[in-house]
Protein backbone atom coordinates (compact mmCIF):
# COMPACT_ATOMS: atom_id res chain seq x y z
CA UNK A 1 0.00 0.00 0.00
CA UNK A 2 2.78 2.36 0.93
CA UNK A 3 4.54 1.73 -2.39
CA UNK A 4 1.30 2.43 -4.32
CA UNK A 5 0.82 5.72 -2.45
CA UNK A 6 4.42 6.68 -3.21
CA UNK A 7 4.00 5.88 -6.90
CA UNK A 8 0.79 7.97 -7.02
CA UNK A 9 2.55 10.90 -5.34
CA UNK A 10 5.46 10.66 -7.78
CA UNK A 11 3.04 10.61 -10.74
CA UNK A 12 1.26 13.67 -9.39
CA UNK A 13 4.50 15.61 -8.93
CA UNK A 14 5.67 14.69 -12.45
CA UNK A 15 2.31 15.78 -13.89
CA UNK A 16 2.55 19.10 -12.00
CA UNK A 17 6.10 19.58 -13.26
CA UNK A 18 4.99 18.95 -16.84
CA UNK A 19 2.17 21.46 -16.49
CA UNK A 20 4.48 24.09 -15.05
CA UNK A 21 7.02 23.52 -17.83
CA UNK A 22 4.24 23.94 -20.44
CA UNK A 23 3.08 27.15 -18.79
CA UNK A 24 6.64 28.47 -18.63
CA UNK A 25 7.21 27.63 -22.31
CA UNK A 26 4.02 29.43 -23.33
CA UNK A 27 4.97 32.47 -21.29
CA UNK A 28 8.45 32.44 -22.82
CA UNK A 29 6.97 32.25 -26.29
CA UNK A 30 4.56 35.12 -25.59
CA UNK A 31 7.05 37.46 -23.89
CA UNK A 32 9.26 38.19 -26.93
CA UNK A 33 6.15 39.02 -28.95
CA UNK A 34 5.09 41.52 -26.34
CA UNK A 35 8.62 42.96 -26.21
CA UNK A 36 8.67 43.33 -29.96
CA UNK A 37 5.35 45.14 -29.84
CA UNK A 38 6.63 47.43 -27.12
CA UNK A 39 9.82 48.12 -29.08
CA UNK A 40 7.89 48.95 -32.23
CA UNK A 41 5.68 51.35 -30.31
CA UNK A 42 8.71 53.07 -28.78
CA UNK A 43 10.51 53.34 -32.12
CA UNK A 44 7.45 54.78 -33.85
CA UNK A 45 7.02 57.35 -31.09
CA UNK A 46 10.69 58.34 -31.36
CA UNK A 47 10.35 58.77 -35.11
CA UNK A 48 7.32 60.98 -34.60
CA UNK A 49 9.24 63.06 -32.06
CA UNK A 50 12.17 63.41 -34.43
CA UNK A 51 9.94 64.38 -37.31
CA UNK A 52 8.02 66.95 -35.26
CA UNK A 53 10.73 69.69 -35.13
CA UNK A 54 11.43 69.27 -38.86
CA UNK A 55 7.74 69.67 -39.68
CA UNK A 56 7.51 72.70 -37.41
CA UNK A 57 10.52 74.30 -39.11
CA UNK A 58 9.01 73.62 -42.53
CA UNK A 59 5.75 75.25 -41.43
CA UNK A 60 7.67 78.29 -40.15
CA UNK A 61 9.56 78.61 -43.45
CA UNK A 62 6.32 78.32 -45.41
CA UNK A 63 4.65 81.02 -43.31
CA UNK A 64 7.63 83.37 -43.64
CA UNK A 65 7.66 82.87 -47.40
CA UNK A 66 3.94 83.60 -47.58
CA UNK A 67 4.44 86.79 -45.55
CA UNK A 68 7.26 87.94 -47.84
CA UNK A 69 5.20 87.24 -50.96
CA UNK A 70 2.19 89.08 -49.53
CA UNK A 71 4.31 92.05 -48.54
CA UNK A 72 5.78 92.41 -52.03
CA UNK A 73 2.88 91.36 -54.23
CA UNK A 74 0.83 94.55 -54.03
CA UNK A 75 -0.23 94.42 -57.68
CA UNK A 76 2.63 96.72 -58.78
CA UNK A 77 5.50 94.97 -60.62
CA UNK A 78 8.68 94.89 -58.55
CA UNK A 79 12.27 94.57 -59.74
CA UNK A 80 14.90 92.99 -57.51
CA UNK A 81 18.65 93.48 -57.29
CA UNK A 82 21.35 92.34 -54.87
CA UNK A 83 24.36 94.48 -54.03
CA UNK A 84 27.44 93.78 -51.92
CA UNK A 85 30.39 95.82 -50.66
CA UNK A 86 32.98 94.64 -48.11
CA UNK A 87 30.91 92.71 -45.53
CA UNK A 88 27.63 94.49 -46.35
CA UNK A 89 24.76 93.03 -48.37
CA UNK A 90 21.71 94.87 -49.71
CA UNK A 91 18.49 93.47 -51.17
CA UNK A 92 16.79 96.17 -53.22
CA UNK A 93 13.22 96.25 -54.58
CA UNK A 94 12.12 98.84 -57.12
CA UNK A 95 8.53 99.87 -57.83
CA UNK A 96 6.89 102.66 -59.77
CA UNK A 97 6.22 105.55 -57.38
CA UNK A 98 7.23 109.05 -56.36
CA UNK A 99 10.90 108.62 -55.49
CA UNK A 100 10.60 107.48 -51.85
CA UNK A 101 13.55 105.48 -50.52
CA UNK A 102 13.36 103.37 -47.36
CA UNK A 103 16.21 101.39 -45.82
CA UNK A 104 15.34 98.69 -43.29
CA UNK A 105 11.94 100.29 -42.75
CA UNK A 106 13.40 103.75 -42.02
CA UNK A 107 13.60 106.90 -44.09
CA UNK A 108 16.61 107.33 -46.33
CA UNK A 109 18.08 110.46 -44.72
CA UNK A 110 17.32 109.16 -41.21
CA UNK A 111 19.14 105.87 -41.80
CA UNK A 112 22.26 107.61 -43.12
CA UNK A 113 22.04 110.36 -40.46
CA UNK A 114 22.03 113.13 -43.11
CA UNK A 115 25.48 112.10 -44.38
CA UNK A 116 25.18 113.64 -47.84
CA UNK A 117 28.11 111.72 -49.37
CA UNK A 118 26.54 108.36 -48.49
CA UNK A 119 23.13 109.52 -49.70
CA UNK A 120 24.71 110.63 -52.99
CA UNK A 121 26.46 107.25 -53.44
CA UNK A 122 23.33 105.23 -52.73
CA UNK A 123 21.06 107.37 -54.95
CA UNK A 124 23.52 107.76 -57.84
CA UNK A 125 22.11 105.07 -60.22
CA UNK A 126 18.69 106.73 -60.05
CA UNK A 127 20.18 110.16 -60.75
CA UNK A 128 22.27 108.92 -63.69
CA UNK A 129 19.22 107.32 -65.33
CA UNK A 130 16.82 110.20 -64.40
CA UNK A 131 14.54 107.95 -62.35
CA UNK A 132 14.92 109.57 -58.92
CA UNK A 133 11.32 110.86 -58.97
CA UNK A 134 9.71 107.94 -60.80
CA UNK A 135 10.67 104.91 -58.70
CA UNK A 136 10.25 103.90 -55.06
CA UNK A 137 13.12 101.97 -53.49
CA UNK A 138 12.79 99.53 -50.61
CA UNK A 139 16.20 98.27 -49.43
CA UNK A 140 17.05 95.67 -46.78
CA UNK A 141 20.68 95.77 -45.65
CA UNK A 142 22.71 93.81 -43.13
CA UNK A 143 26.37 93.32 -42.30
CA UNK A 144 29.29 95.70 -42.50
CA UNK A 145 29.08 99.38 -41.72
CA UNK A 146 26.94 102.22 -43.00
CA UNK A 147 29.36 103.33 -45.79
CA UNK A 148 29.61 99.76 -47.08
CA UNK A 149 25.84 99.43 -46.98
CA UNK A 150 25.49 102.63 -49.03
CA UNK A 151 27.69 101.18 -51.79
CA UNK A 152 25.79 97.88 -51.60
CA UNK A 153 22.47 99.70 -52.03
CA UNK A 154 23.88 101.55 -55.04
CA UNK A 155 24.89 98.29 -56.74
CA UNK A 156 21.53 96.71 -55.90
CA UNK A 157 19.62 99.65 -57.41
CA UNK A 158 21.77 99.51 -60.56
CA UNK A 159 21.11 95.77 -61.03
CA UNK A 160 17.39 96.22 -60.42
CA UNK A 161 17.30 99.03 -63.01
CA UNK A 162 18.81 96.66 -65.57
CA UNK A 163 15.93 94.26 -65.03
CA UNK A 164 13.48 97.13 -65.42
CA UNK A 165 15.11 98.45 -68.61
CA UNK A 166 18.12 96.65 -70.15
CA UNK A 167 18.85 99.66 -72.35
CA UNK A 168 20.16 101.51 -69.27
CA UNK A 169 23.28 99.33 -69.21
CA UNK A 170 25.36 101.79 -71.26
CA UNK A 171 24.68 104.74 -68.91
CA UNK A 172 25.30 102.71 -65.78
CA UNK A 173 28.43 101.05 -67.11
CA UNK A 174 30.00 104.37 -68.15
CA UNK A 175 29.68 105.58 -64.56
CA UNK A 176 31.11 102.31 -63.18
CA UNK A 177 27.93 101.52 -61.25
CA UNK A 178 27.61 97.88 -62.38
CA UNK A 179 31.01 96.72 -61.13
CA UNK A 180 31.17 95.01 -57.78
CA UNK A 181 34.01 96.61 -55.79
CA UNK A 182 36.21 93.63 -54.81
CA UNK A 183 38.27 95.44 -52.19
CA UNK A 184 38.01 93.74 -48.80
CA UNK A 185 39.89 93.92 -45.54
CA UNK A 186 43.09 91.89 -45.81
CA UNK A 187 43.53 89.09 -43.31
CA UNK A 188 46.11 89.16 -40.53
CA UNK A 189 49.29 87.18 -41.22
CA UNK A 190 51.08 84.99 -38.69
CA UNK A 191 54.33 86.48 -37.44
CA UNK A 192 53.02 90.00 -38.08
CA UNK A 193 51.03 92.42 -36.00
CA UNK A 194 48.37 92.95 -38.69
CA UNK A 195 47.92 92.27 -42.37
CA UNK A 196 51.34 93.78 -43.19
CA UNK A 197 52.43 95.63 -40.07
CA UNK A 198 55.46 94.01 -38.47
CA UNK A 199 56.38 94.12 -34.82
CA UNK A 200 58.90 96.79 -33.82
CA UNK A 201 62.45 95.67 -34.40
CA UNK A 202 64.90 95.95 -31.53
CA UNK A 203 68.57 95.42 -32.25
CA UNK A 204 69.58 94.88 -28.61
C-alpha positions as CSV (number, residue, x, y, z in Angstrom):
1,X,0.0,0.0,0.0
2,X,2.8,2.4,0.9
3,X,4.5,1.7,-2.4
4,X,1.3,2.4,-4.3
5,X,0.8,5.7,-2.4
6,X,4.4,6.7,-3.2
7,X,4.0,5.9,-6.9
8,X,0.8,8.0,-7.0
9,X,2.5,10.9,-5.3
10,X,5.5,10.7,-7.8
11,X,3.0,10.6,-10.7
12,X,1.3,13.7,-9.4
13,X,4.5,15.6,-8.9
14,X,5.7,14.7,-12.4
15,X,2.3,15.8,-13.9
16,X,2.5,19.1,-12.0
17,X,6.1,19.6,-13.3
18,X,5.0,18.9,-16.8
19,X,2.2,21.5,-16.5
20,X,4.5,24.1,-15.0
21,X,7.0,23.5,-17.8
22,X,4.2,23.9,-20.4
23,X,3.1,27.2,-18.8
24,X,6.6,28.5,-18.6
25,X,7.2,27.6,-22.3
26,X,4.0,29.4,-23.3
27,X,5.0,32.5,-21.3
28,X,8.5,32.4,-22.8
29,X,7.0,32.3,-26.3
30,X,4.6,35.1,-25.6
31,X,7.0,37.5,-23.9
32,X,9.3,38.2,-26.9
33,X,6.2,39.0,-29.0
34,X,5.1,41.5,-26.3
35,X,8.6,43.0,-26.2
36,X,8.7,43.3,-30.0
37,X,5.4,45.1,-29.8
38,X,6.6,47.4,-27.1
39,X,9.8,48.1,-29.1
40,X,7.9,48.9,-32.2
41,X,5.7,51.3,-30.3
42,X,8.7,53.1,-28.8
43,X,10.5,53.3,-32.1
44,X,7.5,54.8,-33.9
45,X,7.0,57.4,-31.1
46,X,10.7,58.3,-31.4
47,X,10.4,58.8,-35.1
48,X,7.3,61.0,-34.6
49,X,9.2,63.1,-32.1
50,X,12.2,63.4,-34.4
51,X,9.9,64.4,-37.3
52,X,8.0,66.9,-35.3
53,X,10.7,69.7,-35.1
54,X,11.4,69.3,-38.9
55,X,7.7,69.7,-39.7
56,X,7.5,72.7,-37.4
57,X,10.5,74.3,-39.1
58,X,9.0,73.6,-42.5
59,X,5.8,75.3,-41.4
60,X,7.7,78.3,-40.1
61,X,9.6,78.6,-43.5
62,X,6.3,78.3,-45.4
63,X,4.7,81.0,-43.3
64,X,7.6,83.4,-43.6
65,X,7.7,82.9,-47.4
66,X,3.9,83.6,-47.6
67,X,4.4,86.8,-45.6
68,X,7.3,87.9,-47.8
69,X,5.2,87.2,-51.0
70,X,2.2,89.1,-49.5
71,X,4.3,92.0,-48.5
72,X,5.8,92.4,-52.0
73,X,2.9,91.4,-54.2
74,X,0.8,94.5,-54.0
75,X,-0.2,94.4,-57.7
76,X,2.6,96.7,-58.8
77,X,5.5,95.0,-60.6
78,X,8.7,94.9,-58.5
79,X,12.3,94.6,-59.7
80,X,14.9,93.0,-57.5
81,X,18.7,93.5,-57.3
82,X,21.3,92.3,-54.9
83,X,24.4,94.5,-54.0
84,X,27.4,93.8,-51.9
85,X,30.4,95.8,-50.7
86,X,33.0,94.6,-48.1
87,X,30.9,92.7,-45.5
88,X,27.6,94.5,-46.3
89,X,24.8,93.0,-48.4
90,X,21.7,94.9,-49.7
91,X,18.5,93.5,-51.2
92,X,16.8,96.2,-53.2
93,X,13.2,96.2,-54.6
94,X,12.1,98.8,-57.1
95,X,8.5,99.9,-57.8
96,X,6.9,102.7,-59.8
97,X,6.2,105.5,-57.4
98,X,7.2,109.0,-56.4
99,X,10.9,108.6,-55.5
100,X,10.6,107.5,-51.9
101,X,13.6,105.5,-50.5
102,X,13.4,103.4,-47.4
103,X,16.2,101.4,-45.8
104,X,15.3,98.7,-43.3
105,X,11.9,100.3,-42.8
106,X,13.4,103.8,-42.0
107,X,13.6,106.9,-44.1
108,X,16.6,107.3,-46.3
109,X,18.1,110.5,-44.7
110,X,17.3,109.2,-41.2
111,X,19.1,105.9,-41.8
112,X,22.3,107.6,-43.1
113,X,22.0,110.4,-40.5
114,X,22.0,113.1,-43.1
115,X,25.5,112.1,-44.4
116,X,25.2,113.6,-47.8
117,X,28.1,111.7,-49.4
118,X,26.5,108.4,-48.5
119,X,23.1,109.5,-49.7
120,X,24.7,110.6,-53.0
121,X,26.5,107.3,-53.4
122,X,23.3,105.2,-52.7
123,X,21.1,107.4,-54.9
124,X,23.5,107.8,-57.8
125,X,22.1,105.1,-60.2
126,X,18.7,106.7,-60.1
127,X,20.2,110.2,-60.7
128,X,22.3,108.9,-63.7
129,X,19.2,107.3,-65.3
130,X,16.8,110.2,-64.4
131,X,14.5,108.0,-62.3
132,X,14.9,109.6,-58.9
133,X,11.3,110.9,-59.0
134,X,9.7,107.9,-60.8
135,X,10.7,104.9,-58.7
136,X,10.3,103.9,-55.1
137,X,13.1,102.0,-53.5
138,X,12.8,99.5,-50.6
139,X,16.2,98.3,-49.4
140,X,17.0,95.7,-46.8
141,X,20.7,95.8,-45.7
142,X,22.7,93.8,-43.1
143,X,26.4,93.3,-42.3
144,X,29.3,95.7,-42.5
145,X,29.1,99.4,-41.7
146,X,26.9,102.2,-43.0
147,X,29.4,103.3,-45.8
148,X,29.6,99.8,-47.1
149,X,25.8,99.4,-47.0
150,X,25.5,102.6,-49.0
151,X,27.7,101.2,-51.8
152,X,25.8,97.9,-51.6
153,X,22.5,99.7,-52.0
154,X,23.9,101.6,-55.0
155,X,24.9,98.3,-56.7
156,X,21.5,96.7,-55.9
157,X,19.6,99.6,-57.4
158,X,21.8,99.5,-60.6
159,X,21.1,95.8,-61.0
160,X,17.4,96.2,-60.4
161,X,17.3,99.0,-63.0
162,X,18.8,96.7,-65.6
163,X,15.9,94.3,-65.0
164,X,13.5,97.1,-65.4
165,X,15.1,98.5,-68.6
166,X,18.1,96.6,-70.1
167,X,18.8,99.7,-72.3
168,X,20.2,101.5,-69.3
169,X,23.3,99.3,-69.2
170,X,25.4,101.8,-71.3
171,X,24.7,104.7,-68.9
172,X,25.3,102.7,-65.8
173,X,28.4,101.0,-67.1
174,X,30.0,104.4,-68.1
175,X,29.7,105.6,-64.6
176,X,31.1,102.3,-63.2
177,X,27.9,101.5,-61.3
178,X,27.6,97.9,-62.4
179,X,31.0,96.7,-61.1
180,X,31.2,95.0,-57.8
181,X,34.0,96.6,-55.8
182,X,36.2,93.6,-54.8
183,X,38.3,95.4,-52.2
184,X,38.0,93.7,-48.8
185,X,39.9,93.9,-45.5
186,X,43.1,91.9,-45.8
187,X,43.5,89.1,-43.3
188,X,46.1,89.2,-40.5
189,X,49.3,87.2,-41.2
190,X,51.1,85.0,-38.7
191,X,54.3,86.5,-37.4
192,X,53.0,90.0,-38.1
193,X,51.0,92.4,-36.0
194,X,48.4,93.0,-38.7
195,X,47.9,92.3,-42.4
196,X,51.3,93.8,-43.2
197,X,52.4,95.6,-40.1
198,X,55.5,94.0,-38.5
199,X,56.4,94.1,-34.8
200,X,58.9,96.8,-33.8
201,X,62.4,95.7,-34.4
202,X,64.9,95.9,-31.5
203,X,68.6,95.4,-32.2
204,X,69.6,94.9,-28.6
